[in-house]
Amino acid sequence: MAISIPQLHGVEALARTGQFSRAAREIGVSDPTVSAQVQAFEAATPMRLFLRDGHSLRVAPEAEGLMAKIRIALSSFDEVEHDLTERQA
């Protein structure tokens, strides 16, 4: 199973905002890009990530723990990027 950082960003933004358009705006990509990121991530995991309700969605209860780990992973990745940027300055 190959998971990418952009997929994690898309999944996390969608989990936080509940809407594809808002998630896309937050991470600076198009709605179809977020949709593709989420679909690719969902295809790589056996669990249901989101409960869809009309135009919005929410994180499925069984995916709450995974979302917390995604947030931690992205935070750690951001710290690594920050450290590397500071070293170059």
Secondary structure, DSSP 8 states (H G I E B T S, - for coil): ----HHHHHHHHHHHHHSSHHHHHHHHTS-HHHHHHHHHHHHHH-SS--EEEETTEEEE-GGGHHHHHHHHHHHHHHHHHHHHHHHHH-
